[in-house]
Amino acid sequence: MIDHSKIKEHAEIIGADGVHVGTVDRVEGNRIKLTKKDSGEGKHEGHHHYLDLSLVAEVEGETIRLSANADVAVAFEEEDSGKAV
């Protein structure tokens, strides 16, 4: 089991294939909030995305390695538009 308390702000998140997925803003509940700079382009730009902690395979210092390849992990990202619901 992964010790999620070892996940630090500004740690790089990479897929199992070594490809950059994002950068940690902070951990919120059972999700990692990504920095806005990793939010993508177009309609995805300018708001935070989240990854479920269940995707974390290993914490290696300042690097978070996921159990899925980057392209698959990105498909599991959740969005936050920043608007109150």
N, C-alpha and C positions, 0 to 999 in steps of 0.2 A: 504494500500500500504506500502511496506517495504522501509525504508530509507536505501538505499544501502551504503550511506556514513558511516554507523555504522560498516561496515564490515572491520575488521582490519587484518593486516598481522599476521600470525601464529595462527589465530583463527581456532578451530577445526570445521570441517564440518561433521554433522551426518545426517543420513537419518531419516525419520519420525518414523522408528522403533528403533532409538537410536544407530544404528550401525555406526561406524566410516567410513567415505567416503574419507576424505582427510584433508589437512591442507592448509589454504589460503597462497599463495605467495603474490598475490595482485589482485586487480580488474582492468581489462583492458576492457574498453568499456562496453559491456553488458554481460561480462563473468567473472567468477572467475578463475584465474590461480592458479592451485594447485602446491604445492612444488614437486620437482622431486622425493623426497623420497616416495611419494604416487603414483608413476607412474606405479606400478605393476611389473611384471616379464617378462622375455623373450623379445619379440619384443617391449613390452610396456615400458621397463625399460630405464631410462636415458634421458627422455624428459618430458616436461610438458604436463599435461592434463588440460582441461578447462570444467567448468560447466556453463550453461546459468543461468543468474541471475533470470530468471523466475521460476526456481526451488526452490528459497529461500522462505520459509514460515515464518521464524521468526529469528531475531537476538537477542540472549540472552547473552549479555556480550561478552565473548570470545568463544561463541559457535554459529554456524550457523546451524539452523535446516531446512532441506529440506521438501518439500511437498510430496516427493516420498520416498519409502523405499530405503535403500542403494543399493540393487541389481538392482533396476530399475534405480536409479540415475547414477550408473556406466555405464549402457548401453547407457546413453545419453552423456557421456563424449566425448569431441572432443580432438584430439591429435595434438601436434605440434612437429614435428621431429627436429626443430631447423635449418632446411635447408632453405636457401633463395629460394624463388619461382620465 
